[in-house]
Amino acid sequence: MRYDYSLLCLYTILLPFNTVQALELTGRLSIFGSAASAKSGDIGYVDGSSDTLTADQQSLRLMLDGSAQGSEWSLHLKTARQHLNGYSTTTASASTFRYRDLAKNWHDESNGDTTTRIGYELDRAAFKQRLDNMTLSIGRQPIDWGSGRFWQPLNLFGAFAPTDLDTDFKPGIDAALLNWYPSDFSSLTAAYVLKPEDNNTLENSGALYYRRQVGELSELSLLGGRVLGNRIMGGAFESAWSGMGWRLEGAYYSLKETDEKFLFWIVGADYQFGDGTLIAAEWYHNGNGADSESAIATMPNNPLIVYGLQQQLGRQVLGVTLERDLNPLLHGSYTLLAAALNDDRGDLATSLLHQFTLNLSVSNESDLLFSLLLPNGKGVNDAGQLQSEFGHLPKALTLRLRLYF
């Protein structure tokens, strides 16, 4: 029956209800607004029309968490109203690893470039049982692996992009997780992740992830698995030296459809000064990315991009960030992403993305965020194809008010 999976999720959550000793209901209200100025060559620009793109969203996340002796469970329901004018809509990458969306739009209206949606989704529904030195969890839950600051090659089931503003809750995916802790300083995780029930071209995924502390300041990670039919092996090592943290992380891919093999790796370092200023840099190299302007035009159709498993289109990107508490209530940060591609003459053409962010703590339970995004580089060509990593993005200003209760 169509609702068998929905009922299974609900039964899994309610199974321990009679023995629950602690129950907590919390929530988050987020009010978001963004305005962008699109010029010729930017995505969203239409000749002869207004060059202003706007978006606003009001979302409410209700979180019900319970625990009993040896077990715990979590249920997150998210409702949202979204209004877009000029922006294109995208599908969340989490849907790639959800057996069924468990979501519905009560209102979905589109008129030309304007879209208004009101709906809900079940973002988390998971039950965890502790068994001596193991835990078993099943249901809709996030999986977050890897040690990179900007990019995480070991995050096989989707990761936040370096410029994402809402990173409080990683979307839940439908999975069974077995965590084994052979010692106080090591863990082994086995994950089995479901594909969408209505997509026969994809396969269920499975992976093993091992982490171990090495000495006092270092940590080693190893990974192996098969994700959507693609074989992946990888590892990471992070440590510190003379007050500077550094990390190296990479994954080797063997793609099922094309039999293409490539390496995706990052190397990064960060340092915090005595006044609290943090500086971090990370170099991204992905053999599946484009290295020329002619190659990047086809990247939006690449399966890893379509499924949200690869954040950047180009092969190489440099990320640098500066962060500092300007006063006890105000935190500021600046992020620079830089990428270069070979043009038709073989010369390097660079595109940059600047992001300035201020986060003001309004109270213990609320904050106000201000973000300015300034890209430059070559935009789309006359055929509407991309010519750079960031040049097609419009300048954008974003405000977000977030309240917890």
C-alpha positions in Angstrom: 0.0 0.0 0.0 1.1 3.6 -0.6 1.2 4.5 3.1 3.1 1.5 4.4 6.4 3.3 4.7 4.7 6.3 6.4 3.0 4.0 9.0 6.3 2.2 9.6 8.0 5.5 10.4 5.2 6.5 12.7 5.2 3.1 14.4 9.0 3.2 14.9 8.7 6.6 16.6 5.7 5.6 18.8 7.2 2.2 19.8 8.9 3.5 22.9 6.2 5.9 23.9 4.8 3.9 26.8 8.2 3.9 28.5 9.2 7.5 27.8 10.6 9.2 30.9 11.5 12.6 29.3 9.6 14.4 26.6 10.5 17.8 25.2 8.8 20.0 22.6 10.9 22.8 21.2 10.7 24.9 18.0 12.4 27.4 15.7 10.8 30.2 13.8 12.8 31.6 10.9 11.8 34.7 8.8 14.0 35.1 5.7 14.1 37.8 3.0 16.5 38.2 0.1 16.8 40.7 -2.8 19.2 40.4 -5.7 20.2 42.7 -8.6 20.5 40.7 -11.8 22.4 42.3 -14.7 23.0 41.0 -18.2 24.8 37.6 -18.0 23.3 36.7 -14.6 21.0 33.9 -14.0 17.5 35.3 -13.6 18.0 38.3 -15.8 15.3 38.9 -18.5 15.9 41.5 -21.1 13.4 44.4 -20.8 12.1 43.3 -17.3 13.0 44.4 -13.8 16.5 43.4 -12.8 15.4 42.9 -9.1 14.9 39.3 -7.9 13.2 38.8 -4.5 12.5 35.9 -2.2 11.0 35.5 1.2 10.3 32.5 3.4 8.7 32.0 6.8 9.3 28.6 8.3 8.4 26.9 11.6 10.2 23.8 12.8 8.6 21.8 15.6 10.9 19.3 17.4 9.6 16.6 19.6 12.3 14.6 21.4 11.9 11.8 23.9 14.1 9.5 25.9 13.8 6.4 28.0 16.3 4.1 29.6 18.6 3.0 26.8 16.7 4.7 24.0 15.7 8.0 22.5 13.7 9.3 19.6 13.2 12.5 17.6 10.4 13.9 15.4 10.9 17.2 13.4 8.0 18.7 11.4 8.7 21.7 9.3 6.1 24.0 7.7 7.0 26.9 5.4 5.6 29.6 3.2 8.0 30.5 0.3 7.5 33.3 -2.2 10.0 33.7 -5.2 10.0 36.4 -7.8 12.6 35.8 -10.5 14.4 33.1 -8.7 14.4 29.5 -10.1 13.3 26.7 -7.7 15.5 23.7 -7.0 14.9 20.3 -5.5 16.5 19.6 -2.1 19.4 17.1 -2.4 18.0 15.2 0.6 15.2 13.8 -1.6 17.8 11.7 -3.3 18.1 9.6 -0.1 14.5 9.6 1.0 12.3 6.6 0.3 9.3 8.9 0.2 9.3 12.7 0.7 6.5 12.7 3.3 5.8 16.3 2.3 2.9 18.1 0.7 2.2 21.6 -0.6 -1.2 23.0 0.5 -0.7 25.8 -1.9 1.5 25.8 -5.0 1.0 28.7 -7.5 3.2 29.9 -10.3 2.6 32.9 -12.5 5.4 33.5 -14.9 8.6 34.1 -12.8 6.6 34.3 -9.5 6.1 31.2 -7.4 4.3 30.9 -4.0 4.3 27.7 -2.0 2.9 26.7 1.4 3.4 23.3 2.7 5.1 20.9 5.2 7.6 18.1 5.4 8.6 15.5 7.9 12.4 16.2 8.2 13.3 13.8 11.0 11.7 10.7 12.4 14.2 8.4 14.0 14.5 6.0 16.9 17.9 5.2 18.6 18.6 2.2 20.9 21.8 2.0 23.0 23.2 -1.5 23.4 26.4 -1.7 25.6 29.1 -0.2 23.3 26.8 0.1 20.3 23.9 2.2 19.2 21.3 1.4 16.5 19.2 4.1 14.9 16.6 3.8 12.2 14.4 6.3 10.4 14.8 9.8 8.9 18.0 11.2 10.3 21.0 13.3 9.3 24.4 11.8 8.4 27.3 14.2 8.7 30.8 12.9 8.0 34.1 14.6 7.2 36.4 17.2 8.8 36.6 19.9 6.1 35.6 23.5 6.9 34.3 24.5 3.5 34.0 21.1 1.8 33.9 17.5 3.0 34.7 14.7 0.5 33.7 12.1 3.0 30.2 13.6 3.4 28.8 11.1 0.9 25.1 11.8 1.4 25.1 15.6 0.8 26.8 18.5 2.4 26.1 22.2 2.9 27.7 24.6 0.4 30.4 27.0 1.8 28.0 30.0 1.5 24.9 28.4 3.0 23.4 30.5 5.7 21.1 28.0 7.4 23.2 25.2 8.7 21.5 24.5 12.0 19.7 21.3 10.8 21.1 19.1 8.1 18.2 17.5 6.2 17.3 14.0 7.4 17.6 11.0 5.1 16.1 7.6 5.4 18.7 5.3 6.8 19.7 2.6 9.3 22.8 3.4 11.3 24.9 1.0 13.5 27.5 2.7 15.6 30.1 0.6 17.4 32.6 2.1 19.9 35.4 -0.4 20.4 37.3 2.1 22.6 36.9 5.5 24.2 38.8 7.0 21.3 37.4 5.2 18.2 34.1 4.5 16.4 32.9 2.5 13.5 29.6 3.4 11.7 27.7 1.2 9.2 25.0 3.0 7.2 22.4 1.7 4.9 20.5 4.4 3.0 17.3 4.1 0.9 16.8 5.5 -2.5 13.4 7.0 -3.6 10.8 4.3 -4.2 9.8 5.8 -7.6 13.3 6.0 -9.1 14.4 2.7 -10.6 17.6 4.2 -12.1 19.1 4.6 -8.6 20.3 2.0 -6.0 20.2 1.9 -2.3 23.5 3.0 -0.7 25.7 1.6 2.0 29.0 2.8 3.6 31.4 2.2 6.5 33.0 5.1 8.3 35.8 4.7 10.9 37.2 7.4 13.2 40.1 7.1 15.7 42.0 9.6 17.8 45.8 9.4 17.1 47.8 10.9 19.9 46.5 13.9 21.8 45.9 16.3 18.8 45.2 14.1 15.7 42.4 12.1 14.3 42.2 9.6 11.5 39.1 8.7 9.4 38.6 6.0 6.9 35.6 5.3 4.6 34.4 2.9 2.0 31.0 2.3 0.4 28.7 2.3 -2.6 26.5 5.3 -3.0 23.9 5.3 -5.8 25.8 2.5 -7.4 29.1 4.4 -7.4 32.1 2.9 -5.5 33.9 5.3 -3.1 36.9 4.9 -0.8 38.4 7.7 1.2 40.2 8.9 4.3 41.0 12.0 6.3 43.7 13.2 8.8 43.5 16.3 10.9 45.9 17.6 13.5 47.5 20.7 15.0 51.0 22.2 15.0 52.2 25.3 16.8 48.6 26.5 17.4 47.6 26.0 13.7 45.0 23.3 12.8 45.4 21.5 9.5 43.5 18.8 7.7 43.7 16.6 4.6 40.6 14.7 3.3 39.9 12.9 0.1 37.7 10.3 -1.6 38.3 8.1 -4.7 35.3 7.7 -6.9 34.5 5.0 -9.5 31.3 5.9 -11.3 28.9 3.2 -12.3 27.4 4.7 -15.5 30.5 6.0 -17.2 33.2 3.9 -15.4 35.0 7.2 -14.8 37.5 7.3 -11.9 38.6 10.5 -10.2 39.9 11.8 -6.9 38.1 14.5 -4.8 40.4 16.0 -2.1 40.8 19.1 0.0 43.6 20.4 2.2 43.1 23.2 4.7 44.5 25.0 7.7 43.2 27.5 10.3 44.7 29.7 13.0 43.1 31.8 15.8 44.9 35.0 16.9 45.0 36.2 20.5 42.3 38.8 19.9 39.9 35.9 18.8 40.2 36.5 15.1 40.0 33.2 13.2 41.5 32.8 9.7 41.0 29.6 7.7 41.9 28.5 4.1 41.0 25.4 2.2 42.0 24.2 -1.3 39.4 22.1 -3.2 40.3 19.8 -6.1 37.7 17.6 -7.7 38.6 15.5 -10.8 35.0 15.4 -11.8 34.8 19.2 -12.1 35.3 21.4 -15.2 38.7 22.8 -16.1 37.6 25.0 -19.0 34.8 27.4 -20.0 33.6 24.9 -22.6 33.4 22.1 -20.0 31.6 24.0 -17.3 28.7 24.7 -19.7 27.7 21.0 -19.4 28.2 20.6 -15.7 24.6 21.4 -14.6 23.6 18.1 -16.2 26.3 16.1 -14.4 24.5 13.5 -12.2 26.5 14.4 -9.0 25.5 18.0 -9.5 21.8 17.1 -10.2 21.7 14.9 -7.0 23.3 17.6 -4.9 26.4 15.6 -4.1 28.9 18.0 -5.6 28.9 21.6 -4.5 31.2 23.2 -7.1 31.2 23.0 -10.9 34.9 23.7 -11.4 37.8 21.4 -10.7 39.7 23.8 -8.4 38.5 26.3 -5.9 40.2 28.3 -3.1 38.3 29.2 0.0 39.4 31.8 2.6 37.4 33.0 5.7 37.9 35.5 8.5 35.7 35.5 11.6 35.7 37.6 14.7 33.4 38.6 17.6 33.1 42.4 17.1 31.5 42.7 20.5 29.7 40.3 22.9 26.6 40.4 20.8 27.9 40.8 17.2 29.8 38.3 15.2 31.3 39.1 11.8 32.7 37.0 9.0 34.1 37.4 5.5 34.4 34.5 3.0 36.2 34.5 -0.3 35.8 31.8 -2.9 38.1 31.9 -6.0 38.0 29.7 -9.1 39.8 29.8 -12.5 39.0 28.2 -15.8 40.9 28.0 -19.2 39.2 30.2 -21.8 39.1 29.6 -25.6 42.6 30.9 -25.9 44.0 28.8 -23.1 44.4 31.7 -20.7 43.1 31.5 -17.1 39.9 33.4 -16.4 39.1 33.9 -12.7 35.8 34.3 -11.0 35.3 35.4 -7.3 32.6 35.2 -4.7 32.7 37.6 -1.7 30.3 37.0 1.2 30.1 39.4 4.2 28.0 38.3 7.2 27.0 39.9 10.5 25.1 38.0 13.1 23.5 40.0 16.0 22.4 38.2 19.1 19.0 39.8 19.9 18.4 37.6 23.0 19.4 34.2 24.4 16.8 32.7 22.0 17.0 34.9 18.9 19.4 36.4 16.4 19.4 38.6 13.4 21.6 37.8 10.4 22.7 40.1 7.6 24.5 38.8 4.5 25.9 40.4 1.4 26.9 38.3 -1.6 29.1 39.9 -4.3 30.2 37.7 -7.2 32.2 38.7 -10.3 33.5 36.9 -13.4 32.0 35.9 -16.8 28.3 35.4 -16.8 26.2 33.2 -19.1 26.8 33.5 -22.8 24.2 34.3 -25.5 23.1 30.6 -25.5 22.4 30.8 -21.7 25.4 28.6 -20.9 27.7 29.1 -17.8 31.2 30.4 -18.4 32.5 30.6 -14.9 32.0 29.2 -11.4 30.5 32.4 -9.8 30.1 35.1 -12.6 26.5 34.1 -13.4 25.3 34.8 -9.8 23.5 38.1 -9.1 24.5 40.4 -6.2 22.3 39.5 -3.3 21.4 40.9 0.1 19.8 38.6 2.7 18.2 39.3 6.1 17.1 36.5 8.5 15.4 36.6 11.9 15.6 33.4 13.9 13.8 32.6 17.2 13.9 29.5 19.3 11.4 28.5 21.9 
